[in-house]
């Protein structure tokens, strides 16, 4: 039975290289998604591994914020554009506010492999980080901090998360290196060099 399994794994690796893979970095606002995304990008660039990276929250920005169903459609277009530009590995930061949002995000990633990485931080930690980061004059600051406290507990409980990384006491650079070294990190274990 090992023979067919080996063939299936080989076919899947070829398929993933052709179609592409997505590393979806999720977590509450203030959990450390952006920091991890930047650290991963830095490590991949240091290795000269080909990738694209972006934060999906930019697609919802404005007033009122767009619902996930609206900005995920835009995300599909961005992913298609990145693929058309030859990028097979994409790093995407996102804040799903429900299981339905996460399911939409994973579908938007397309037919290749999708590794979902959740960045964890306690509700009090995300509130403190946001209070330091966000402009006190911003009218949405209080609502963001309150929502982040809720999401810090909700997001890690969603199903479909492959890896959980705790940002409480570990710097983003170390989390990125830990993730890249994991044998179960899917698309990150099959990185390809940039031309």
C-alpha positions in Angstrom: 0.0 0.0 0.0 3.0 2.3 0.4 3.4 2.5 -3.4 0.1 4.3 -4.1 0.5 6.6 -1.2 4.0 7.7 -2.4 2.6 8.3 -5.9 -0.3 10.4 -4.5 2.1 12.5 -2.4 4.3 13.0 -5.5 1.3 14.0 -7.6 0.2 16.4 -4.9 3.6 18.1 -4.7 3.6 18.6 -8.4 0.1 19.9 -8.3 0.9 22.3 -5.5 4.0 23.6 -7.4 1.8 24.2 -10.5 -1.2 25.8 -8.8 0.4 27.4 -5.8 0.1 27.5 -2.0 -1.2 30.0 0.5 -0.1 30.5 4.1 -3.0 32.2 5.8 -1.9 34.0 9.0 -4.9 34.7 11.2 -5.5 36.2 14.6 -7.1 39.1 16.5 -6.1 42.7 15.9 -2.9 43.2 18.0 -2.1 39.4 18.1 1.0 39.9 15.9 -0.2 38.8 12.4 1.6 41.7 10.7 4.8 41.2 12.7 4.8 37.5 11.8 4.0 38.2 8.1 6.9 40.6 8.0 9.2 38.2 9.8 8.3 35.3 7.4 8.8 37.6 4.4 12.2 38.6 5.7 13.3 35.0 6.3 12.0 33.9 2.8 13.7 36.8 1.2 16.9 35.9 3.0 16.7 32.4 1.5 15.8 33.9 -1.9 12.5 31.9 -1.9 9.9 33.2 -4.3 6.7 34.5 -2.5 4.1 37.3 -2.4 2.7 38.8 0.8 -0.1 41.1 1.7 -2.6 42.0 4.4 -6.2 41.4 3.4 -7.5 44.0 5.9 -6.6 46.7 3.3 -9.5 45.4 1.2 -12.1 46.0 3.9 -10.8 49.4 5.0 -13.1 52.4 4.8 -16.4 53.4 6.5 -18.3 51.3 7.1 -15.9 48.3 6.9 -16.8 45.9 4.3 -18.2 42.5 5.4 -16.0 39.5 4.7 -18.3 38.3 1.9 -17.5 41.6 0.1 -13.8 41.9 0.6 -13.1 38.1 0.1 -14.3 38.5 -3.5 -11.6 41.2 -3.9 -9.1 38.9 -2.3 -9.8 36.2 -4.9 -8.9 38.8 -7.6 -5.7 39.7 -5.8 -4.7 36.1 -5.5 -5.4 35.5 -9.2 -3.3 38.5 -10.0 -0.4 37.3 -7.9 -0.6 33.9 -9.6 -0.7 35.5 -13.0 2.5 37.3 -12.0 4.1 33.9 -11.3 3.9 33.8 -7.5 3.2 30.3 -6.3 3.6 30.9 -2.5 1.5 33.6 -1.0 1.5 34.8 2.6 -1.8 36.5 3.6 -2.7 38.1 6.9 -6.4 38.2 7.8 -8.8 38.6 10.7 -11.7 36.2 10.3 -14.5 37.1 12.7 -16.4 33.8 12.4 -16.1 30.2 11.2 -17.9 31.4 8.0 -15.3 34.1 7.4 -12.4 31.6 7.8 -14.2 29.1 5.5 -14.5 32.0 2.9 -10.8 32.8 3.3 -9.7 29.2 2.8 -11.9 28.9 -0.3 -10.5 32.2 -1.7 -7.0 30.7 -1.4 -7.9 28.5 -4.3 -7.2 24.9 -5.3 -3.6 24.6 -4.0 -2.6 23.9 -0.4 -3.6 26.3 2.3 -1.8 26.3 5.6 -3.7 28.3 8.3 -1.5 29.7 11.1 -3.2 31.3 14.1 -1.2 33.9 16.0 -2.3 33.8 19.7 -2.3 36.5 22.3 -4.4 37.0 25.4 -7.3 39.5 25.3 -5.5 41.9 27.7 -2.3 41.7 25.5 -4.1 42.6 22.3 -5.9 45.5 24.0 -2.6 46.8 25.4 -0.8 46.5 22.0 -3.6 48.3 20.2 -3.8 51.0 22.8 -0.1 51.7 22.2 -0.3 51.3 18.4 -3.5 53.2 17.5 -3.8 57.0 17.4 -5.9 58.1 20.5 -7.7 60.6 18.2 -9.0 57.8 16.0 -12.8 57.5 16.5 -12.7 53.7 16.0 -10.0 53.0 18.5 -12.2 52.0 21.4 -14.4 49.8 19.3 -11.4 48.1 17.8 -9.9 47.4 21.2 -13.2 46.0 22.5 -13.6 43.8 19.4 -10.0 42.6 19.5 -10.5 41.4 23.1 -13.5 39.2 21.9 -11.6 38.0 18.8 -8.6 37.0 20.8 -10.7 34.3 22.5 -12.9 33.5 19.4 -10.4 33.0 16.6 -8.2 30.3 18.2 -11.4 28.2 18.7 -12.2 28.1 15.0 -11.8 24.8 13.1 -9.4 24.5 10.2 -6.4 25.9 12.0 -3.2 23.9 11.2 -0.6 25.7 13.4 -1.0 27.9 16.5 1.8 30.2 17.5 1.8 32.1 20.8 3.1 35.7 20.5 2.9 36.4 24.2 6.6 35.8 25.0 8.1 35.0 21.7 9.3 37.6 19.1 7.9 37.4 15.6 11.3 36.6 14.1 11.6 33.5 16.3 8.0 32.5 15.5 8.8 32.8 11.8 11.9 30.7 12.2 10.0 28.1 14.3 7.3 27.9 11.6 9.8 27.6 8.7 11.5 24.7 10.6 8.4 22.7 11.2 8.1 19.6 9.1 4.3 19.9 9.1 4.4 23.5 7.7 3.1 22.3 4.3 3.9 24.9 1.6 6.7 26.4 3.7 8.6 23.1 3.6 8.6 23.1 -0.2 9.9 26.6 -0.9 11.3 27.4 -4.3 14.2 29.7 -5.1 13.4 33.0 -7.0 14.8 33.2 -10.5 
